Amino acid sequence: MANEVKLPRLGQGMEAGTVTKWLKSEGDTVEKGEPLFEVDTDKVTQEVESDFSGVLLKIALQEGEAPVGQTIAWIGDAGEEVAEARPAESRPAPQREQVSDTEKVSDTVSAPSPARSTTNGRVKASPLARRLARERGIDLASLQGTGPEGRIVAKDVEGAQARPPAPAAAPVGEVERVPLTNVRKTIARRLTAAWQAPVFQLTVTADMTRANELIGKARELNPDVRVTVTDLLAKVCAQALMRHRDVNVQYDEDSLLRFPTANVGIAVAAPQGLVVPVLRSVERLSLAEVAAARADAVGRARDTKLTAQDLEDGTFTISNLGMFGIEQFVAVLNPPQAAILAVGATVDTPVARGGAVEIRPILTMTLTVDHRAVDGAEGADFLRTVKQFVEDPALAL
């Protein structure tokens, strides 16, 4: 009897997903563990591996949205009949808000010529490619697809340059309606939840003289791995969290979840929006290992290659805007975590020492804390330890 391929749950809270691409065609041989199709969730686009070996007998949902657990294909022996080979009932891909005829947002694009692959005047493109094209202002009709039967896929859009809007399409004074992506909706939902939490902020400055020296030496010793200020902060924060376990918590209505290890999230501005990949058990890693893990996570975030698991189980978050020249800011809490550290740029600053004025590289850090989970004294003690570790990194390594 043929095995049913069901849409899997790829993360906590996932109720539905959008099938964007099949990596196998009907009649192809499939091995267990081999990538079978791609799914777009509200967090990431992820490849899904096959749970079975055999022949892909029937694809019931070529593309579109379906609830978790719905049968979307069958795998079995060659020539085996599929009992229910009718197309699975599925929800269409998320529709954009309906507005007037002149403003209507639609995925339908007129075909430019018979040479391109079209269906009833509609350019064939994956949902992910359509979404990227909308976000980047790229006309799908101007692209040549490299997917099956000339279908436009995400890499075709990523390799194209956005065309400036035609004056007729965007007259002066006309408001442009930009549909929210799934990731942007998730960001909005989570930040709204964060705004409801009673928080407080604590700010300190740290002398980066020794930290900068250590980073420079680490780069000399590990030329293949570029150690950054963020890597050092992740390491010292993880060590501080192990000393202040009451900060390494999550608020859970009637209880606090206290974690035995420091899973540090790094806020990354990715093409699909702000994401926070998690570096696990950072207190156990060397500085070079932290740098390698961070570089891998950030690279995959910017290439939209993160999985749902990459974004889960964080216990603390660091948001660094120093590379943009921002000297100080307040980060919004990343629930259900109880604390997030906002890091600004290192600035050469006059400092009074021993009756004389010296110029020192000064870093400003602001800790935002969920007061339901952490009291002011606990947060202050934790931040004091972070400052000590930053100013004398040898204490944390």
N, C-alpha and C positions, 0 to 999 in steps of 0.2 A: 504494500500500500504506500502510495506516495506520501512523502513528508511535507507538511505545511510549513512554509516560511512566513513567519509572523513579524510584524513591525515590533522591534524590541524597545524596551524602556532603557534609554541611554543615560539617564540621570534622575536624581530625586526631583519629583514634581513634574516630570514629563508626562503629558497626557496624550500628545499627538505629535506627529512629525511629518515632514514633506519629503517624499521620495523624489530625488532630483536626477539620479542617473543610475542605470544598471551597468555593472562592469562585466556582466556576462549576458549572452543572448540565449533565447530559447533553443534547446538542442545542444548547448555547450556542456562539456563535462566540468563538474565542480568538485573540488576537494574540500573536506572539512577544514575550516580555519582560513580558507582563501577569501579575499575581499569579494563581496557579491554585489553590493549596491551602496549608494550614498544617500544619507538622510540629513536634511536640514532641520535642526531643532531651534528653539528660541535662544540657544547659546552658541552652538557651533554647527559646522557641517562635518559629518564624520562618516568614514567608511564602515560598513557592517560586514563582519565575516560570516561565512556560512556555517551553520551548525551541523550540516549533513554533507555526505559525499554522494555523488550520483550525477544524474543528468538534469539540467534545468528544463523541466517539462513544460511549464506554463508560467507566464508572468501575468498576474491579474491586474496589477496596478503599475503601468509604465512610468507614470509620474503623477504627483499630486499629494494632497494631504490625507492622512488616515489616522485613526486612533490607535494607540498602543494595543498590541494583541491581535490586530486584524490580519487575516491571511492575505498576503500580497503575491505569493508564488508557490509553486510545488516543485520538489526535487525527488526523483525516484530513479527507477531503472529505465533504460532506453526502451521506448515503445510502450511504456506503461500508460494506461488510461488514467486521466484525472477525473475523479468523480464529480467535482464541482469546478468546471473550467470556465464558468461564467465570470465576467469581470466583477471584482469585489466592489461592494458599495463603498465609495470613498467620498470624503469631502473635497471639494475643489480647493486648489491652492488659495491661500488667504486673499480675499478680494479687497481692493482699496475702497475707501469711503466714496460713496456715490455723490457726485456734485452735478452741476449743470452740464449740458452737452459740450459747451466750450471749454469746460475745465476738467471733464471726465478723465480719470486716470485709468489707463487700460494697458494690458500686456500685449494687445494685438498691434502688430506693425505691418503695414503694407509691404509686400514683397517688391524689391527694386527691379528684379528681372527674373526671367525663367531660369537663369543659371544658378540661382541660389535655391537651396532646399526650402520649399514652403508647403503649407497645407491649407488649402482654401484661402489663400491670400495672407496667411499668418506665417511669419518667419519662425522656423523651428529652432527653439532654444530651450536650454534647461532653465528651471525656475531660478536657480542660483545665478545663472548668467543674466537673466532678466533683472533680478534684483540689483546685481552689481552695475548693470548698464544704467538703471534708473538713478542709483546713487552717484554715479560718475558723469551723468549727462551724456552718455554715449548712445547713438542711434543704432539699434541692432541691425537695421536694414543696410547699414554701411559696412557690416562685417562679413567675412567669409568663414563659415564654420569648419572646424577640423574634427568634429565628432562624427558618429555614425550617420551616414546619409547626409552629410553636410550640416549636421546640427551644430548650432553655436553653443559652446560650453564656456565655463568660467574663465579658462586660460585665454580664450579668444578675446574676451572683454578686458581681462587684465593687461593684455599686450597692446590694447588700442589706446589711442589718445582721445580724450573727450573733445568734442567739437564745440566751439562757442555757439550759444543759442542764436537762432535766426531772429532778427528784429521782429518779424511778424509773429513768431511763436511766443515772444515775451515782450509785449509793448511796455513802454515806460509807464509805471504806475500800476501795472497788473501784479497781483499777488500770486506767487507761485506756491502751489500745494505740493509738499514733499511727503510722500507716504512714509510712515514709520516702519523700519525693518523690525524683524522679530527681536534682534539683539537690542535695538533702541527701546522697544516696548519693555523688555526685561529690565534694562537699566532704569527706566522711568519707574517701574513698579518697585524695584528694590530701593531706590533712593527715596521714594515716597515713604516706604516702610522705615527707612533710616531716620527720616525727618521726624517721625512720630516718637522716636526714642529720646528720653531725657539725657542729654549729653553735656559734658563740660570739656574745656580745652586747657592744656598746660603747655607752656612754651619755655624752652631753654636754648642757649647758644653753646656751641662747643668749639674749642680750638682744634683745628684739623691738621696742625703741624705734623704730629706723629702719624696720624692716619694717612696723610698724603705720602709721607716717607715710606710707610709700609706698603701702600698700593704701588708705588714706584718700584720697590724691590720685588714685589710679587710679580709684576709684569716682566721684570728682567729674568726671574727664575722660571716663569711659565710664559714664554713668548707666544705660544699657540693659544693661550687663553687670556683675554683682556679683562683683568680685574678692574672693577669700577667701585665708586663710592657706594652705590646701591648694594653691591655684593658684600662689602664690609658691614654696612648697616644691617643687612639681613642676618649676617653671622652674629654681630654683637647683640641685636635684638633677640635672636633665638637664645643666646646664652643668658640674657637678662630675664627672658620669660621662664627659663628653668629655675632661676633664683626667686622669681616672683610668680609662682604658679597661679595665684589668684587673679592675675591679669590674662593668663592663657586660657580663657574660658569663653563659653557661649551662653547667652541668656535664653532660657527655654521655658518661659511662663512660670512654672511652679518649681523650677530647679535650675541649677547652674551646671553646665557640663565642663568639668576641668580635665584638660588633656595632658597626657604624659609626655608629649613631644611637641616641638614647635614647628608647625606647618605654616610657612610664611608666604603670603600672597604678594605678588608684585603687580601693581597696577600698570597696564600697558595700553597705550592708545593704538588700537588695531584698526584696519580698514572698516571692519564691521561695527566698530564702537569700542568703548572701554571694556576691557576684559581683565580678569585677575587670575592668571595661572598661579598654581601653588607649588612651592618648593618644599618637599617633605623632609621632616626630621633634620632641619638645618643645623641644629646644635651638634649633630654627629659628623658633619661634613667639614673638610678643610676649606680654606678660603678659595683655593683654586677649584675645588669641586663645586662650591656654591656658584662661582662665576660660570663654570661650564653648564651647570643646570639652568641658571638664569638665561644665558645666551641661547640655549636650546629652546626654552619655553617662550622667550620673546620672539625668536625667529619663527617658530611655528604659529604664534599668535598673529604675527604680521602677514604670514602666508595663509591665514585662515585654516590651519591644520591642527588646531587644538581639539582634543576630545573632551567629552563631558567630565571624565575622570580628572582631567588636568585642572578643572575649576572647582573641585569639591574638597571638603575636609580642611579648609584653611582655618587657622586659629588666630591669625594676626595679619595685618596688611601694611605694606609700605607704599606710599605714593610720592614719587620724586619728580618735581618739576624744575629742579635746578638747571637742567640742560636747556631750559627755555629762558633762563635769566630771572626766574621768579625767586625772590629772596625769602619770602614767607607767605604761607597760606594755611587755610584750615581745610582739612579733608573731611568729606562726609563719611560717616560710619559705614562699614560693609557688613550688614547684618547677615547671620546672627552673631558675628564676631563682636567682642566687647571693646576693641581698641584698634585704631589706625594711626600711623605715624606719617605726618606730612613733612617733607624734606625740601628745603630751598637750596639756592645756589651758595657755594662757598665764596665769600666776599672778603677781600683784604680790608681789614678794619683797624683803626687806631685803638690800642688797648693799653691801659695804664698798668705797668708792672714795675714794682720796686722803685717807685718814684719817677720812672721814666715812661715815655710813650713809645710803644713798639707797634709795628704793623704785623698783624697776625691773620691767617686765613680762618674766618669765622663762619660756622654753619648754624643755621637756625632750624630747629625742629619743633613741631607742634603736635602734641598727642591729643586726639579726640577719643573720649572714653564714654561708654554707656554707663550712666550712673546707677542703673538698675542692677548691674553686675559688679561694678568696681567702685569703691569709695575714693574720695579725693586723696587721702593719705597714701593709699595703695598705688594709685596712678602716679603720684609724685615720687614715691620711692622707686618705682620701676623706671621712670624717666631719668631720675638721678643716676641710676645704675647704667642706663644707656649712655648718658653723657660721660660718665667715668670711663666706660669701655671705649668710646669713640676717641677720647683724649689720650687714652693709654691702651691701645688695642691689644698689647701683649697680655693684659689681664683676661681677655676673652678668648684667646687663641690657644 
